[in-house]
Amino acid sequence: MLEYKLYINGEFKDASDNAVMDAVNPYDRSVFAKLAKASINDTKSAILAAREAFDNGVWQAKKNEERSAVIKQIADKIKENSALLQELEIKESGSTYKKSKDDMFLTYRAASTFAKLALTDLNETLDISKEGVSKNLLIREPIGVVSAIIPWNFPLQMAMWKIAPALAAGCTIVLKPAPETSVSALELAKIIDSTDLPKGVVNIITGDAEVGQEMVTNPLVDKVAFTGSTEVGKIIMQNAAASVKNVTLELGGKSASIILDDADLELAVDGSAYAGYFHNGQCCVAGSRLILTNKNYDEVVDRLKAKLAKMKIGNPMNKDTDIGPMVSEKQQKRVLDYIEIGKKEGAKLVYGGGVPKGFETGCFVEPTLFADVDNNMKIAQEEIFGPVLAVIKAKDENDAVRIANASSFGLAGGVWSKDNERALNVAKKLRAGTVWINEWHLLNDKAPFGGYKQSGVGRELGIEGIKAYTEIKHIHIDEVLDRKKKFWYNVTIPQD
Ligand code: NAD
């Protein structure tokens, strides 16, 4: 049995009340690790450690080059340890071998990219005054102590999407992974501990909503960076409002994949299946609504059905498994409940709909395809976060755009067409933060990522992602040392 402790102020510690939680493998529901479960006191200790590490300047006072070098060290050590990290991620989350292998590379790549971006000088001198009157500097300063709260679907990537830009900006952090996937985060803590990062700069604690709530409300915290459901995002925004904390929210989605009538159908069907079923649909950007016009409707549904029948369900450790278990029993039940809702709402169940035969011991759900879905149905409006694709018929291209935008979410979208100009025209009309043309799921660490509408507030990744961890200070340096030329008291400001 593996055992893990909390990582606070550069030390690995048991919980102050000795509480422990289980790490469960969703493939066979076995407990494979015991983890210390943080109490509110432990949470406060982690925040205090981050506060002290910020205030004593041990990290924020470092030069960009020095911060960059430590972030690169973290990246390289992630690469060195990727086999172990991958094995743990598969065990705790049910991620398939293929998906988790990519996760390891993308976690490394995110850290490496931020190591490079950390070298960027974000300060500016503004050209706003007449020469010789004043100099106006815009200084980017680290925002301070960050509470980072993340979900379970891409555990290490999500951790690095928060840790690396916050470190690049000069912040200190307390990170809380989801309870389902805390093992890989605490293994990451060991990696971070073996680098030159000063103690207290990164702290990693486990726990559930109660711990998260303390991280959001604690007065020593300056910023909350949250990735998770829209439901919890709303609570976080409300709780952070009490002390007017800066928040970044990366929330849920119900993204629409639109196949235009001139699309290459082989590409569009494979791509839409990838959009909807990759990682069992447990992706914030999953293309969980597929919008088709009459022309392609029957053919695409038939092709998709045939494709799903070929997908290999199995042990996520096997290299050829396409569909592993859902992350947990809770998530499995949620998805099965939504499938029942879809049937009751009158959608046509074309494929799947239950637990695959022979896989009852794990948290499995068959890849499921609903056709003839009305966009007002719950299965088209709510985020299921499972392998359930809703096919919706549109009259034409404009109707497809209308349906795609008729959602409270706005995280991502996609357009399939042989005509890039036509697809671009549609892409511009979609109210979403990321839109793919003839592609899905590819994100670039240098391009900002985030959602419109209830899919979030702010952006992660790229330079925007570092700026999200900074405050801007304007310094006005007056260069006229002449009392008579100062427009103070009864003198009006000169107009141009
Ligand atoms: P969740 O919202 O249930 O939990 C996310 C995290 O918040 C967990 O660590 C959880 O312990 C914590 N939490 C729960 N209640 C809290 C509270 N009241 N205060 C503070 N913290 C609290 O989400 P999940 O089920 O872990 O993950 C799935 C969700 O994440 C989906 O909705 C998905 O779309 C979203 N997600 C979004 C993105 C994105 O970038 N937009 C990326 C990945 C996942």
Boltz pocket constraint, residues with backbone or C-beta under 6 A from the ligand:
constraints:
  - pocket:
      binder: B
      contacts: [[A, 149], [A, 150], [A, 151], [A, 152], [A, 153], [A, 154], [A, 176], [A, 177], [A, 178], [A, 179], [A, 207], [A, 208], [A, 209], [A, 210], [A, 211], [A, 212], [A, 213], [A, 216], [A, 227], [A, 228], [A, 229], [A, 230], [A, 232], [A, 233], [A, 235], [A, 236], [A, 249], [A, 250], [A, 251], [A, 252], [A, 253], [A, 283], [A, 284], [A, 285], [A, 383], [A, 385], [A, 411], [A, 451], [A, 455], [A, 456]]
      max_distance: 6.0
